[in-house]
Amino acid sequence: MTGPTTFSIAAATVADATRLAALGARLFTQAYGPTHPEPELGRYLARSFGVERMAAELHDAGTEFFLVQDEAGADIGYAYLRESRERPPSGVAGQRPFEIARFYVDEAWHGRGVAPALMAACVTAARARQADVLWLAAWEPALRAQAFYRRMGFEMVGTTTFLFGDVLEDDVLMARRLDR
């Protein structure tokens, strides 16, 4: 690959809301655009990645965002970690669970160490907040993502659903104990 070869990870702040909104929409489209067509894709992006919504999520004290940049300063990935304030889904066992609500790396950077480093940042942040379990939901057909999460110590603990427009999709729940 030509171009930048190194990357950095930093905690995002409310000042990064516009960048994260654009990055989130771009990476969601990259991951799901081929299987989730318009017009619902555009509606979902508008609901989920608006700048005001992103700013509110960044402002929430129970959240942590990490932004990944290449050495030229281009945004190439991010993670969104949040405290599970409501009871987590069945199968997620813990006294203080944290959820990885979003975890995306630009496909040009897959296999280059970005995702493991980003996951390490999530684990470190969750432990710093005294989390005893870290959990996430992964789209059932996303086998590559599930394989990555298993390599990172997550185990399948159940299933859930995700409403995308009028379609109820199946997700797998994965969790990793942090207190061992």
N, C-alpha and C positions, 0 to 999 in steps of 0.2 A: 504494500500500500504506500502511495506517495502522500506527502503531507505530514501533519503532526502525528507523533507516535507516543507521546506521554500525556498524562491527564492528571487533574487534581480534583479533590472532593472537598467541598466546604459546606458548612451549614448555611441555609438560605434564610433570608430575612424578608420582612414585609416589602422592602424596597425591591425585591426580586420578583414580585407578583406578576408583572407583565411578562418578564422572561419565562417564568415557570408556566404561565398560562399558554404561551405560544409553544413552548417545548412540549408540554403535556399533550396538547392537541396534535402536534406533529408526530410524536412518538406513538400515541394511541392510534392515529390514522395509519402509521407505518405497520403497526402490529395487527390491527383489526380491519383496516379499510377494505382489503380484498374479500373478507368474509362478512362484513357488515356494511351493506351498500347504502347509498343515499336513497331517500332523503333523511332517514333516521340517523345516519352517522353525523350529519351536520347539526341536527337537533341535539344529539347527545353531547357533541363537542361544545355547543353553546351553553348547555346546562352545566356541564361538568368542569369546563376550563375557562370560564369567564374570569376576567381580571379581578372583579369585585369578590367573587367566590374564593379565588385563590388567595387574595389578600386577607380575607376573613379566616381562612384555614391557617395561613402563616401566622396570623395574630394570636391564634388560640394557644394558650400556654400548655395544653396537653398534646401538642404536635411537635414534630421535628421534621424538617425537610432538608435533604441533601441535594446539592447541585453538582454535577460533574462537568468539567470543562476540559477541552484538549489544550495543548500548550499554546495554541493561537487564540484561545479565549472563546472558542465556539462551544455552545452547550450541547453535550452529547448524552446526558442521562440525568436521572433524578430518582429519588425515593421519598415517599411520604409515609411517615411513621406516626401513629396516634395511639393515645391511651384508650383502652376499651372501657368507656364509661358505663355503657349498658352491658348487660350480660352477654358474653360472647356466644357464638353459635355452639350448639351441642357438639361435644367432642373436643372442644378447646378447654383444657383443664388448667387452672391456675388461679392464684389469689390476686395477682396483679398482671393481667395480660395486656400486651401491646400488639397492635395490628400493623402490618405493612399494607397500607391501603393502596399504594401504587409503587411500582418498581419497574423502571424502563431504562434500557440502554439502546442507543442508536444501533441498528443492525450492522453498520459498518465497523462497529467496535466490538461486536460479539467475538468471544474467544480470545480477547486480548487483555484479560485481567480486570476490566472495569467492573463487571458485575460482582465478582468475589470481593473486590475492595469496597464497593458500595454496600454489599451485604454486611461486611465487617463493620462499617460505620453504623449501620442500623443496629447491629447486635450491641456494639459499644454504647450507643445512645440509650437503648432499652435497658441495658444493665445499669447505666448511670441513673436511670429513673426507677431503679429497684424492680423492674419487670422480672417475673419468673417464667413467663412463656411469651414467645413471639409467634404470631400466627398470620396467615394470609389465605385468600381465596384465589385459586388459579382456574382459568377457563379449562374445562375438561379436555377439549381437543388440543390444548397447548402442551403437548408432550415434552417439547424441548425445555420449556420453562419449568415444568414439573421435575424433570431430570436435574436441572440446575438446582432447584430448591432442595431436592434430596441430597445432592452433593454438599449442600450447605448445612445439612443436619436436620432438615425438616422431614416429618413423617406425615403421611395421609391420616387424618383423624375423623374424616366424615365428608359429607357433601352439603352443598347449599345451592341456591339459585341466584341468578342475576337477571334483572329485567332490563332488556335492551329494546326500547320501543314497545312493541306489542309482543315480543318474543321472550319467553322465559327460558333462559339458558342454564345449563348445568355447570357448576363449578365444583372443584374439589377443595376441601379445607385441609390445610397443612399447618403443622405446628412444630415448634422447636423449644424444648425446655432450656432455660437460661440459668437455672439454679443448680446445675450439676457440674 
